[in-house]
Amino acid sequence: MIIGNIEYEVLDISQGGLRFSYDNEIDIEERVQGIIEFSDGEFKAVEGKIVWKKGSQVGLKFKNHLPFFKISLFDTND
């Protein structure tokens, strides 16, 4: 996940959102725009809001769901 010019590790992803590592300050309900890269090399702009945070992990709920077939192209083990 790229926010601004900084890349963050995506830990988990679903059609409705994702969990990622974020070691800066961020507030619940904060709006976030970013870009995620899929294993097929395609990039997708995403927008959503932060719905939870715990330590350095953050939950982002997408404004618009991702297509299911795109989720299958995402590898969190890279």
TORROZA-435937 format. One record per atom (N, C-alpha, C): residue number from 1; residue in one letter; atom name; x, y, z. Coordinates in Angstrom, 1 decimal, decimal comma. Atoms other than C-alpha are relative to their C-alpha. Last residue first. Layout:
   num   residuo   atomo       px       py       pz
   NUM         A      CA        X        Y        Z
...
***
This chain:
   num   residuo   atomo       px       py       pz
    78         D       N     -1,1     -0,6      0,8
    78         D      CA      5,9    -10,9     -0,8
    78         D       C      1,0      0,6      1,0
    77         N       N     -1,3      0,7     -0,4
    77         N      CA      3,7    -13,1      1,5
    77         N       C      1,2      0,5     -0,8
    76         T       N     -0,5     -0,7     -1,2
    76         T      CA      0,6    -10,8      1,3
    76         T       C      1,3     -0,6      0,5
    75         D       N     -0,8      0,9     -0,8
    75         D      CA     -0,1    -12,0     -2,2
    75         D       C      0,6      0,8      1,1
    74         F       N     -0,8     -0,7     -0,9
    74         F      CA     -3,0    -10,3     -4,1
    74         F       C      0,8     -1,0      0,9
    73         L       N     -1,3     -0,4      0,6
    73         L      CA     -4,3    -11,8     -7,2
    73         L       C      0,9      0,7      0,9
    72         S       N     -0,7      1,2      0,2
    72         S      CA     -7,2    -13,6     -5,4
    72         S       C      1,4      0,3     -0,6
    71         I       N     -0,5      0,4     -1,3
    71         I      CA     -8,3    -10,2     -4,1
    71         I       C      0,8     -1,3     -0,2
    70         K       N     -1,2     -0,7     -0,3
    70         K      CA     -8,6     -9,0     -7,6
    70         K       C      0,6     -0,4      1,3
    69         F       N     -1,1      0,6      0,8
    69         F      CA    -11,1    -11,8     -8,5
    69         F       C      1,3      0,8      0,2
    68         F       N     -0,6      1,2     -0,7
    68         F      CA    -13,3    -10,6     -5,6
    68         F       C      1,2     -0,6     -0,8
    67         P       N      0,5      1,2      0,6
    67         P      CA    -13,8     -7,1     -7,1
    67         P       C      0,7     -1,2      0,6
    66         L       N     -0,9      0,5      1,1
    66         L      CA    -12,7     -4,4     -4,6
    66         L       C     -0,7     -1,3     -0,6
    65         H       N     -0,5      1,4      0,0
    65         H      CA    -15,5     -2,8     -2,6
    65         H       C      0,9     -0,3     -1,2
    64         N       N      0,6      0,9      1,0
    64         N      CA    -15,9      1,0     -2,7
    64         N       C      0,7     -1,4      0,1
    63         K       N      1,2     -0,8      0,4
    63         K      CA    -15,2      3,4      0,2
    63         K       C     -0,8     -0,9     -1,0
    62         F       N      0,1     -0,6      1,3
    62         F      CA    -12,8      0,8      1,5
    62         F       C     -1,3      0,7     -0,2
    61         K       N      1,2      0,5      0,6
    61         K      CA    -12,5      0,1      5,3
    61         K       C     -0,1      0,8     -1,3
    60         L       N      0,6     -0,9      0,9
    60         L      CA     -8,9      0,5      6,5
    60         L       C     -1,2     -0,6     -0,6
    59         G       N      1,0      0,5      0,8
    59         G      CA     -7,7     -1,3      9,6
    59         G       C     -0,6      1,1     -0,9
    58         V       N      1,2     -0,9      0,3
    58         V      CA     -4,4     -0,3     11,1
    58         V       C     -1,0     -0,7     -0,9
    57         Q       N      0,9      0,5      1,0
    57         Q      CA     -1,5     -2,3     12,7
    57         Q       C     -1,3      0,9     -0,1
    56         S       N     -0,4     -0,5      1,3
    56         S      CA      1,4     -0,6     14,5
    56         S       C     -0,9     -0,6     -1,2
    55         G       N     -1,5     -0,1      0,2
    55         G      CA     -0,1     -0,9     17,9
    55         G       C      0,3      0,5     -1,3
    54         K       N     -0,5      0,7     -1,1
    54         K      CA     -3,8     -1,6     17,4
    54         K       C      1,5     -0,1     -0,1
    53         K       N     -1,4      0,1     -0,1
    53         K      CA     -5,8      0,6     15,1
    53         K       C      0,4     -0,7      1,3
    52         W       N     -0,6      0,4     -1,3
    52         W      CA     -9,4      0,6     14,0
    52         W       C      1,5      0,1     -0,1
    51         V       N      1,0      0,4     -0,9
    51         V      CA    -11,8      2,0     11,4
    51         V       C      0,5     -0,6      1,3
    50         I       N     -0,5      0,8     -1,0
    50         I      CA     -9,5      4,1      9,2
    50         I       C     -1,1     -0,4      1,0
    49         K       N     -0,2     -0,6     -1,3
    49         K      CA    -11,4      5,4      6,3
    49         K       C      0,6     -1,0      1,0
    48         G       N      0,8      0,5     -1,1
    48         G      CA    -11,5      4,6      2,6
    48         G       C      0,3      0,8      1,3
    47         E       N      0,4     -1,1     -0,9
    47         E      CA    -10,0      5,3     -0,8
    47         E       C     -0,8     -0,7      1,1
    46         V       N      1,1      0,4     -0,9
    46         V      CA     -8,3      2,9     -3,2
    46         V       C     -0,2      1,2      1,0
    45         A       N      0,1     -1,1     -1,0
    45         A      CA     -6,2      3,5     -6,3
    45         A       C     -1,2     -0,4      0,9
    44         K       N      1,4     -0,4     -0,2
    44         K      CA     -5,5      0,1     -8,0
    44         K       C      0,0      1,1      1,0
    43         F       N      0,2     -0,9     -1,2
    43         F      CA     -2,2     -0,9     -9,5
    43         F       C     -1,4      0,5      0,1
    42         E       N      0,9     -1,1      0,1
    42         E      CA     -1,8     -3,9    -11,9
    42         E       C     -0,1      0,8      1,3
    41         G       N     -0,7     -1,3      0,4
    41         G      CA      1,4     -5,9    -11,9
    41         G       C     -1,0      1,2     -0,1
    40         D       N      0,0      0,0      1,5
    40         D      CA     -0,5     -9,3    -12,0
    40         D       C      0,6      1,3     -0,5
    39         S       N     -1,0      0,9      0,5
    39         S      CA      0,5     -9,8     -8,3
    39         S       C      0,1      0,0     -1,5
    38         F       N      0,4      1,4      0,1
    38         F      CA     -1,6     -6,8     -7,3
    38         F       C      1,1     -0,8     -0,7
    37         E       N     -0,5      0,8      1,2
    37         E      CA     -0,3     -3,4     -6,3
    37         E       C     -0,4     -1,4      0,1
    36         I       N     -0,5      1,3     -0,3
    36         I      CA     -2,2     -1,1     -3,9
    36         I       C      0,4     -0,7     -1,3
    35         I       N     -0,1      0,8      1,1
    35         I      CA     -2,5      2,7     -4,1
    35         I       C      0,5     -1,4      0,4
    34         G       N     -1,2      0,7      0,3
    34         G      CA     -3,6      5,1     -1,5
    34         G       C     -0,1     -0,8     -1,2
    33         Q       N     -0,1      0,4      1,4
    33         Q      CA     -6,2      7,5     -0,2
    33         Q       C      1,3     -0,6     -0,3
    32         V       N     -1,3      0,4      0,5
    32         V      CA     -7,0      7,7      3,5
    32         V       C     -0,2     -0,3     -1,5
    31         R       N      0,1      0,4      1,4
    31         R      CA     -9,8      9,4      5,4
    31         R       C      1,4     -0,2     -0,6
    30         E       N     -0,7     -0,8      0,9
    30         E      CA     -9,4      9,5      9,2
    30         E       C     -0,1     -0,6     -1,4
    29         E       N      0,9     -0,8      0,8
    29         E      CA    -12,3      7,9     11,1
    29         E       C      0,8      0,9     -1,0
    28         I       N      1,2      0,7      0,4
    28         I      CA     -9,9      6,6     13,7
    28         I       C     -0,8      1,0     -0,7
    27         D       N      1,2      0,0     -0,8
    27         D      CA     -6,8      8,7     13,8
    27         D       C     -1,1     -0,8     -0,5
    26         I       N      1,2      0,0      0,8
    26         I      CA     -3,3      8,1     12,5
    26         I       C     -1,2     -0,1      0,9
    25         E       N      1,2     -0,3     -0,6
    25         E      CA      0,2      8,7     14,0
    25         E       C     -1,2      0,0     -1,0
    24         N       N      0,2     -1,4     -0,2
    24         N      CA      3,0      6,9     12,2
    24         N       C     -1,3      0,2      0,8
    23         D       N     -0,7     -0,3     -1,2
    23         D      CA      4,1      3,2     12,3
    23         D       C      0,0      1,5      0,3
    22         Y       N     -0,1     -1,5      0,1
    22         Y      CA      1,6      1,9      9,8
    22         Y       C      0,6      0,5      1,3
    21         S       N     -0,9     -0,6     -1,0
    21         S      CA      1,4     -1,8      9,1
    21         S       C      0,2      1,5     -0,2
    20         F       N     -1,4     -0,3      0,4
    20         F      CA     -1,6     -2,8      7,1
    20         F       C      0,8      0,5      1,1
    19         R       N     -0,7     -0,2     -1,2
    19         R      CA     -5,1     -4,4      7,4
    19         R       C      1,5      0,2     -0,4
    18         L       N     -1,2      0,7     -0,2
    18         L      CA     -7,4     -4,2      4,4
    18         L       C      0,6      0,4      1,4
    17         G       N     -1,1     -0,8     -0,6
    17         G      CA    -10,8     -3,3      3,3
    17         G       C      1,2     -0,8      0,2
    16         G       N      0,5     -1,2     -0,8
    16         G      CA    -14,2     -4,5      2,0
    16         G       C      1,1      0,9      0,6
    15         Q       N      0,7     -0,9      0,8
    15         Q      CA    -13,2     -6,9     -0,7
    15         Q       C     -0,4      1,3      0,6
    14         S       N      1,3      0,5      0,4
    14         S      CA    -10,6     -8,4      1,5
    14         S       C     -0,7      0,9     -0,9
    13         I       N      0,9     -0,8      0,8
    13         I      CA     -7,0     -7,8      2,4
    13         I       C     -1,2     -0,8     -0,3
    12         D       N      1,2      0,8      0,4
    12         D      CA     -4,5     -8,9      5,0
    12         D       C     -0,9      0,9     -0,8
    11         L       N      0,0      1,2     -0,7
    11         L      CA     -1,0     -7,8      6,1
    11         L       C     -1,2     -0,9     -0,3
    10         V       N      1,4      0,4     -0,1
    10         V      CA     -0,4     -5,0      3,6
    10         V       C      0,1     -1,4      0,7
     9         E       N      0,3      1,4      0,2
     9         E      CA      3,1     -3,6      4,2
     9         E       C     -1,5     -0,3      0,2
     8         Y       N      0,3      0,7     -1,2
     8         Y      CA      3,4      0,2      3,8
     8         Y       C     -0,3     -1,5     -0,3
     7         E       N      0,6      1,3      0,2
     7         E      CA      5,1      2,2      1,0
     7         E       C     -0,2     -0,7      1,4
     6         I       N     -0,5      1,0     -1,0
     6         I      CA      5,7      5,9      1,5
     6         I       C     -0,8     -1,3     -0,3
     5         N       N     -1,2      0,6      0,6
     5         N      CA      5,4      8,5     -1,3
     5         N       C      0,5     -1,2      0,8
     4         G       N     -1,0     -1,0      0,3
     4         G      CA      1,9      9,6     -0,4
     4         G       C      1,1     -0,6     -0,8
     3         I       N      0,7     -1,2     -0,4
     3         I      CA      0,2      6,4      0,8
     3         I       C      1,0      1,2     -0,1
     2         I       N     -0,8     -1,2      0,1
     2         I      CA      1,4      3,3     -1,0
     2         I       C     -0,9      1,2      0,4
     1         M       N      0,9     -1,2      0,0
     1         M      CA      0,0      0,0      0,0
     1         M       C      0,9      1,2      0,0
***
